[in-house]
Amino acid sequence: MRVFEVIKGRRSIRKFEKRLIEKKILHKLVEAGVWAPTGGNSQTWVFIIVTDSDRIRKIKAVSPGILGIPSALVVVCQDKELAYKKGGELGRDVSSIMDVAMASQNIMLQAYDEKIGSCPVLSFYKKGVQTLLNIPEWIVPELLISLGYPAESPEPPKRKFGEVCFFEEYKSANGR
Ligand SMILES: Cc1cc2nc3c(=O)[nH]c(=O)nc-3n(C[C@H](O)[C@H](O)[C@H](O)COP(=O)(O)O)c2cc1C
C-alpha cells in the first residue's frame, strides 16, 4: 500500500476478532516503532508486548480506555532515568513523550498494513500496569496500543484540513 493510503485508512479499532496475532508480526510492528525518529537519537523507549489473555484482562481492569478485547497490547514505555541522562529535563519531560507518539504511530500504521486493527490508549492507570508487568519505577508506561484483527470498520471521523492548515502565515477565521 502507498503511505498516504495507509495513513488515511488507519482507524482506531475497538472491536476485535478472537484470532491471535503471530509473534513474528508483533515483533515486526515493534521494529517499525524503533525506526521512528527520536529527539537527539535518544532511543530511550521500552516496548512490552503482552499476548497472555489473563494479563490482558488484568490490564483492561486498570485501563478504562481499552475497549473490546484485544489479542495483544504493546505497552510503550519510557526509561525516564536514561532520558534524563541523555537529554536533561527537556529529554525526560518533552522529547520522550514525542518519541512515544512517533513510535506508536509507526506501530499502528504497520499494523494497518498487516490488516491488524489498533487503538492508542492513554486512559490507563500507570502504576497498575507497572505492577502487573513487573516494570521498575523509572520505566514509565506512557501509551498502550491495543491490537487485534478488526471486527468493525468504523467511518473515519471528519478531518478539518481547510481550517487547520495555512500557507506562510496564520489567518484567523473567527477572530481567534
Ligand atoms: C493521545 C491519544 C490518546 C487516546 N486514548 C484513547 C483511549 O484511551 N481510548 C480509546 O478508545 N481511544 C483513544 N484514542 C483514540 C482516539 O479516540 C482516536 O484516534 C480519534 O477518535 C480519531 O479516530 P481515528 O484514530 O480512527 O482516526 C486516543 C488517541 C490519542 C492520539
The ligand as an ORCA input file, in Angstrom:
! r2SCAN-3c Opt
* xyz 0 1
  C      -3.067     10.501     22.709
  C      -4.276      9.666     22.359
  C      -4.971      9.012     23.367
  C      -6.065      8.195     23.051
  N      -6.675      7.496     24.053
  C      -7.692      6.682     23.737
  C      -8.280      5.871     24.755
  O      -7.878      5.888     25.924
  N      -9.281      5.029     24.397
  C      -9.742      4.971     23.102
  O     -10.655      4.181     22.826
  N      -9.210      5.741     22.116
  C      -8.204      6.574     22.408
  N      -7.616      7.316     21.415
  C      -8.084      7.211     20.027
  C      -8.852      8.455     19.548
  O     -10.127      8.484     20.148
  C      -8.952      8.415     18.008
  O      -7.648      8.467     17.474
  C      -9.776      9.555     17.430
  O     -11.125      9.430     17.806
  C      -9.697      9.624     15.895
  O     -10.119      8.398     15.321
  P      -9.152      7.583     14.351
  O      -7.973      7.130     15.163
  O      -9.979      6.409     13.851
  O      -8.734      8.459     13.210
  C      -6.511      8.104     21.698
  C      -5.793      8.779     20.694
  C      -4.683      9.525     21.013
  C      -3.908     10.194     19.911
*
